[in-house]
Amino acid sequence: MFLNTLKPAPGSKKQKVRVGRGMGSGKGKTCGTGHKGQKSRGRSKVGIGFEGGQMPFHRRIPKSGFTSWQEKYSFEVRLSTLEGLPIDRISLETLKQVDLIPDYTKFVKVIATGVINRSITVANDIKVTKGAKAAIEAAGGKIEE
């Protein structure tokens, strides 16, 4: 193989269309832009979403929705998950150490899903629902305030 013998693959190089070169070319006279109208004149471009002066759709419809920044950093932990942990005092740091929640977590809430039969202590940096609090206290555990 020599550098002077290299050629592009067949079909990979296309010739550009030469517009305005007679009716036989297929792109003569109006050069493929059609007759009259804004898009046929000069180099005019119509912006995305432009509707000819009418209020565009993306501005007609109301703004909706809201995403809280806290949602990204919040996680829920089930009672049944806490049952299987080998630790007795549950805090934000201990949950991160056992890889139950990601390191960037700021808010954790214990929810009453599943059953807990052993005594645990939940630190005050973790929120607890009413049902989960009742289940933990019924099992002999406590929630730090």
N, C-alpha and C positions, 0 to 999 in steps of 0.2 A: 504494500500500500504506500502510495506516495501522495504528498500534499497536492500536487497538480492534477491528481486523478479523482479527488474528492468531489462529489456532487450531492446536492440535496436529494432526498427520497422523491420518487415520482409522485406528483400530486400534492406535495407539501408547499410548493411555491405557486401562488395564484397571481395572475396579472390583474392589476386594478382596472376597474371598469372606467373607460374613457367616455364620459357623458358629453352630449352636445356635438356628436360627430356624424350627424346625418340620420335619416329615418331608417336606413338599413341596419344600423347598429342596435336598434331596439331601445336606445336611450337618447334619441335625438329630440329636437325642439324643446320640450319642457324638462328634459333631463331626468325624468322619473319623479318629479315633484307634483305632477298634476296641474290642473288649471285653477288659477286664482286662489285667494285665501292667504292667511298669514304664513302658513308653512311653505308656500310656494315662492315667497318673495325674499330675495337677497339671502342672507345667511341667518335669517330669524329662527330662533329656537323658542319653543314654548316650554316654560318651566314645568317640572313635575307637579301635578296637582292643580295646575292653572286651568280655570274653567271659563276663560274669556271675560273675566271681570266679575262674573257671578261669585258669590262667597264660596270658596272651595269647601269640599266635603270635610276635610280635616279641621276646618275652623267652624263649620256649621254644627258639628256634633259636640255635646258637652264633654268637659273633662270628667273622668270618672276613675274611681279606684284610688287606693292608698296602700302602700306597703311600708310597714313599720320597720325601722332599722333594727329594732330589738328582736324581730323574728329570726334574723340570721344567727343571733347569739343565744337564742333560747332553746331549751330542750326539756322534754318530759321524761321522767323515769317512772317505771311501774313498780308496784309493790312486789310483784312476783320476781322482778329483776333484783330488787334489794334482798329478797329472801335467799338468793343464790350467792350473794357476795360473801367473801370470807372475813369482812370487817364488821365491827360492831358500831363504830361511830361514823356516820355518813356525813361528809362535807363536800364542798365543791372540789377541793384539792384531792380528796381520796377518790372521788369518782373519775377525775382526770388520770390519776395514777393507775387505776385498773382499766383504763381505756374504754370506759363506758360512754364518755362524752369527749368531744374534741377539746384541744387545748385553748381554743379561742372562745369557749363558752363563758358567758357572764351570768346567765340566769338559768336556774334549774327548778322544776316543780315536780313534786312527787304526786302521782295520780293513783286513785284507788282502783287499779286494775290488777286482778289476781288476789292471792291470799298470802298473808305473812303470819308465820307461826313463832318466830323467834324475836327476842328482845333486841331492839336497836335504838340508837340515839341519833336523832337528826339535828345537825348543826343549824344555827340561825341564819346562815347564808343560803339556805335552801327553803323554798316555799313549799307548803303542803296543803292539799285540798282538805275540805272538811271530812270527807269519807276516808281519805288516807290517814288523817290524824286520828280518827276514831279507831281505825283498824290497828294502827301502830300502838296506841295506848291500850287497846284490848289485848294485844299480844305481850304487854308488859314493858313496852318501850316508852320513850319520851321524846318530846320535841323541845329543843332549847329555844328560849325567847330572847 
